[in-house]
Amino acid sequence: MQTTTIDRRLFSVLLVAAILAQMAALPYVFSLFDASELPPVPLPVAVALSIVQGAIMAGIAILLGLLMASRVGLGVPFLQGWLHGQFDRAQFARTARSAVLLGVLVGAAIFVMDRFLFALLVEPITALQEGPALWQRVLVSFYGGISEEIFLRLFLMTLLVWLWWRCAGRRTPTPVVMWTAIMVVSILFGLGHLPMTARLMPLTFIVVVRAIVLNGIAGTLFGWLYWRKGLEAAMIAHFATDIALHVLLPVVA
């Protein structure tokens, strides 16, 4: 019987990155809460509990994601190659440049659609998100680029593809399967932003539609990059999108 082993070094690096990304997001998250809404425990205890909980969830997502990804042709090729002395620097540089460019373009497209299209119907969410300090918005971009990609692409998208792979007699996933998984996760990605949006405005029908459409555009790009280039490309593009959308463009708008 064929068994699949986990690359422990790859698992460890991804887990540390996820924990650091979660820690980077905490200042932004706490800035959105009033003092009366904070947990009824000392702040250091609340932070520690949040980090431990996030680490456990990330560890499970990474473990299962890596196990499933190795079966269906997905993965983390550049980091894995670097850890094992097979890193293609030139190819990574090309992939990273493309991911940054695509991420910035998607961030700009979302910003324009939010400020000039959906703004005809509802207050722009990108304007409301300018409340937290600039440094907090920079730090939370690492959470999006690392943690969200681990949970949504490495785990959830891989899970959907793996389930098809198992049900289809372990056949190689087709482009239709991949695009279906990409689109499902992109919709869930949009819906996942609603709890944070609800802290800024009422969740009307148009607000929900906006969350699905705008985040879905970004999620589709990230899913395609994960499929075609690897998780690192999706992470880089996601980070670049968040920086463009929440850091650079609000300054010049």
N, C-alpha and C positions, 0 to 999 in steps of 0.2 A: 504493500500500500504506500503510495507516494505521500510524503509529509512535507510541509512547508515550515521552514524555520524563520525566525525573526532576526533581522540584522540588528543586533543589540546596540551597536554604536549609532546607527541611524535612528533607532527608536529613542535613544538617550538624547541626541542632539535636538530632535524635534520636540521632545518633552521639555527640555530646558528652554528652548525657544518659545514654546507655548506659555510656559510659566512666566517668563520675562515679559512677554507681550501682554499677558493678563495684568501683571503688576503695572505696566506702562499705562494701561487703560483706566486704572482706578482713580487717578486725579480727575479725569474727565467725567467719569460716572458719578463720583461723589459731588462734583460741582453742580449736577442737575437736581440734587436733592436738597430740600430744606432741612434745617437742623432737626425739626420735629419728625422728619421722615427717616432719619438715620436709625440703625438698629439700636435697641436699648442696652447696648454693651459698650465698653470702652472701644474707641476707634481702632487701636492696634489689634484688639481681639477680633473685631469685625473684618479687618483687612486680612489677618492670618487665616480666619475661617474661609474667607472668600478665595484666598490663594490655594488652600488645601483642597477645597471642593473643586476648583477649576483644574488643579493638577490631576486629581483622580479622574475627572471626566475626560481631560485631554489624553491621559495615559490610556484609557480604554479606547478612545477614538483612534489614537495612533496605532495601538496594537492591532485592533481589528482591521483598520484601514490598510496597514502594511500587509497583513495576512491575505486580505482579499485582493488587493491591488496586484500582487505578484501572480495571481491566477488569471487576471483578465487584461493584462498588458498595460496597466497603469502604474504610476510610481513616482519616485523622487530621484531621477537618474543622475543629475549633476552632483547633488550632495552625496549620494551613494558612491559615485565614482571618485569624488574627492576623498572620502573616508577610506577608500581602498586603493588609492594610488592610480586611478584611471580617469583622472579629471581632464576633460577636453576644454582648455581655457578659451580657445578661439570660438568654439561652438557656443560655450556659455555666454561669452561676450556678445555674440550676435543675438542669441535668444534674449538676453537681458535688455539689450537696446530696443529690440522689437517690443518686448513686454512693457517697457517704460513708455515708449511712444504710444502704443495702443491704450495703455492705462490713462495717460494724460488726455488723449483724444476722447475717450469715453467719459472721463470726468468732466471735460469741457462740454460735451454734448448733453450730459445730464444737467449740468449747471444752467445751460442756456434753456433747455426745455423746462426746468423748474422755474426760472426767473421770467421767462417770456411766453411760455405756453400754458402751463398749469397755473401760473400766477393770475391768469384771467379768471380763474375759478376759486382759487384758495391761496392763502398767504404762502409765499415760498418757504419751504422747509430749510433751504440753504441759508436763508437770512436768519431764521430763528436759531440755527445751530452755531451762529457766530458768538453766542453768549460766553461759552467757556474760553479761557485764555488761549492765546495762540499756541503756547508751548504744550498745553493740554491736548489741543487738536492734533499737534504733531505726534505726540506720544500715542494717542489712541489709534492713529493710522497703523501703527505696528500691530495692534490687536487685530484690526481688519485684515491686514496682509498676512499675518501668521495664523492666529487662532481661528479666525473664521474660515480660512482656507483649509485648515486641518479638519474642522468639524464638517464643513459643507462639501468640500471636494474630496479630500482624502478618505473621509469616512462615508458621508451620506451618498454622494454620487457614485463612489466605488461600490457601496452596498447595493444600490439599484442595479448597477451593471452586473455585479456578482450574482444577484438573485436570478437575473435572466440567464446568466451563464450556467447556473445550477439546473434551472428548469429546462434549459435547451440542450441538455446532454453535454455540457461543457464545450460547446462550439464557440469559436472566436466571435466576440461581440461584433455586430454589424454597425455601420454608421447610423442606421435608424435607431438602434438600441442606445448608442452613445448620445445622439441628439435628444432622444426622449429623456434620458437621465439628466442631461444638461438643462433642459427646459423645466423639468419638474423641480429640480433643486433651485433653479433661478427664481421660480415662483415662490418657493418656500423661503428663499433668501429675502425676497421683498416682504413677505408676510412677517418674517422675523424682525424686521425693523419697526413694526407697528407699536410694540410696547414702549420703545423709546420715543417714538413720535407722539404717543398718547400723553407723554409728559409735557409736550409743547403745544398741542392743539387737540380738539375733539376729533375722534376717528369717524369722519363722515365717509360716505361712499366714494367721493372723489379723492379723498385723502388715501383711502385704501388702494384705489386704482393707481394713483400716482406712485405709491410705494412699490406696487407690483411691476409697473411699467419701467420706472427709472432704475430701480435696483435689479430688475430682470435683465435690462440691457447690459449692465455691468456683469451680472452673474453669468450670462450667456458667454461673454468674452472670457471670463475666468475659467468656466467649464471647458470651453474649447481649447484654451491654452493648456489646461491640465491634461486633457486627452492627447493633444498633439505634441506638446513640448515637455510636459512634466509639471509636478506640483510647484517647483521653484518659479516657473514662468507665471503661473497663476498668482503666486504670492507677490511677486514683483509688480505685476500689473495692478493687483488690488491695492497695494501700498501707493503706487503712483496715482491711481484714481483718487484715493482718499486725500492725498496731499494736494492734488490739483483742485479737488472739489471743496475741501474744507479749510485749506490753508492758503493756497496761492490765489485762486480766483476771488474769494471774498475780499482780499486785500485790494485788488485792482477794480472790483465792481463798483 
